[in-house]
Amino acid sequence: MGDSVRRQHYTQGHAATVSLPYPPGPGASAGGRAGAKLGGLITPAFAKLLRTREIIVIDQRGTGGSHPLPCDINEPLALDPDAYQAAMVPQVKACADSLDIDPEFFGSLSAVHDIDALRAALGREKINLWGGSYGTRLALLYAAEFPDHARSLILDSVTPPSLPIHLTKAQSQDRAFQLLLSDCAASPRCKTAYGDIAQTMTPY
């Protein structure tokens, strides 16, 4: 399967359903060249699952071993979506113009069609899909595009297709931090243990 797909077999003898873990991102490889870290990271985490299932990891187009598209971009920490977009758009456009591909064929929809092509090549009628962060978006898109082939979805930290991930990322992080501060302020045990978090936490 080359560098872009990695297959981890189940250990028991009965039929297995393929499980396809999706990485966060977008832009992250599924473990570095499609699971180079599979033995050290995924195998322990999914030890019980591997008793009855096999796991397939695949590098999405443009990542890892699947025609990687490097972009040297400085992402701003901007709470204002307009300011974020103003800083990012010129960088992304410059990178896209420098690449040897048509970006139209490296989007999320192309990725889910690749997943279904892999499912068909493996001879599986249905697959289970697991995703975290951006990976949940791919899983949701796959289920919408190929409902007859998605047996189940396991979604962690959902980012639905309607959510502009990067435009709202800084706002979401700030909101989470403010909730942490208010929760700790309301908890005597937290205040005793950590004091004034807002004053002691190192800015990032």
N, C-alpha and C positions, 0 to 999 in steps of 0.2 A: 504493500500500500504506500510505500515511499515515506517521505518525511512529513507529509501533511496529515496522515491518518495513523492512529495507533489503536490496536485492539488488545484488550485484556480479557482473557477467557475465564469463564466460571469454573468452579471446582467440582461441582456435583454433576451427575450424569444425565439429569433430565433436561428437557428443553428450556432454553433461556430466551428471555426477551431482551433485545438490545436496549441499552441505556446510553444516551448521548449527552454528556456533560458539556454545557456551554460556558465559555469564560466570560468574565466581566469585560468591560470596555466602553465603547467599541475600540478595537485596535489591539486588544490583548490576544496573544497566542494561547492556545489551549494547553498551557503547561510548558511552552517552549518547544518549538519544532514538534508539535502534536504529541505532547506527552513524554518528552525527554525526562520529566520529573515524575512520571507516572508511578514508578516503583516507590519513590520516596514520599509522595504526597497523596495521590489519589488512592493507591492500593490500601494503605492503613485506614484512610477515612471511609472507604467503602468495602471494608473487609467482609462484613456480613452480607452486603449486597452481592459480592462476588461469589458467594456460595451458590447462588441460584440464577445469577445474571451475568452477562458479559458487558463490559463497558467499552464504548468506542469514543475516542476523543479525536476531534478534527480541527485543524487550523483553518479558521475562516479565511476566505480570499483576502490577500493583502497582509497576512500575518504569518509569523513563524516560518514553516516550510512551504507555505502556499503563496509564492510570489510576493514576498514581503515588500511593503511600500513605506520606506522610512521617511518621516517628516520631522524636521527640526523646528518644533513650534514651542514658543513660550506661552503657556496658558496663564492668563491673568486670574487673580483672585478678586473678581469684581462682583459685588452684590447687585449691581444694576445690570440687567440683561442687555440693555442697549450698549452699555460700555463694554461688556464682555464681547458682544457681537462685533463691535467696531474694532476691537483689538484682534479678534480671531479671524475674521473673514479675509483680510488681506494676506495673512500668513497661510491660511488653508488654500486660497486661490493660487498663491505663488507655488506652493508645494504641488498642487494638482497639475499646474501647467508644466512642471519640471519632470513629471512621471511619464513612463513609456506605455501607459495604459489609458483606456477610457474609463473614468471613474464610474460611469453609469453601470458598469458590470461588476462593481465591487461593493454594492450596497447590501442591505439586510435581506431584501427579497431574493437576490442572487444566492445569498448564503443558504437560505432555507431550501431553495431548489437543489443546491449541492447536497444538502443533508438528505433530501428525498432520493436523489440519484444514488447516494451511498446505501440508503435503506434497500432500494431495489437491487443493487449489486450484491448485497448480503443475503438476499432472498427472504427478507422479513416482511410480513404483511403489516405489522404494527410495531411501533417503537414507543418506549417511554422517554420523555425528555426532561432533563434536569437543567436548571439555569439559575445563575445568580446575577443580579444587577442587569446589565445589558443583555446577558444571556437569557433572562426571562422574556425580554422583548422578542428574541429570535424564536424561543419556544412558542410564544403566543402567535407569532406570525406563521410559524409552521402549522400550528393547529388550525389556523384560519385558512391557510392555503391548501392543506392536505388533511382535512378532518377525518377521512377514512383511515388514515395511517397513524394517527396520534392516539396511542392507547391511554396515556396519562401524562400529566404535566406536574412537575415538582418545582415550585417557584420560590426563590429566596430573594427578598428585597426587590419587589416588582417595579419595573420601569415600563409602563404600558406604551404602546406606539403613539398615544396622544400626548405624551410628556416630552417636551424638548429637554433632554437630559442635561446637556452642558449649559444651556441658557439659565437653568434653574438650580444648578448644582450648588453654587455658592450660597444662594438663598436657603436651600434645604440644609446645608451644613450649619449655617448661622442659626437657623430655627432650632435645629437639634441641640446646638450648644446652649442657646438661651433656655430651652426646656430643661437641660441638665442643670443649669445654674439655679433656676427657680425650684426644681425638685430638691436640690441639695439644701437650698436656703430654708425650705419648709421641713427639713428633716434634722432634728437635733443630733442624731447619730452621725449623719453626714457632715454637719457643720463641725462637730467635735473632732471627727477623724481627719477632715480635709481643710477646715477653715474656710476662708473666702476664696473659692476657686477662681473667681474672676480676677482677683488680684495676684494670685500665685501661679496661675497657669501661664506657661511660656507661649507667647504668640507664635503662630506659624505662618 
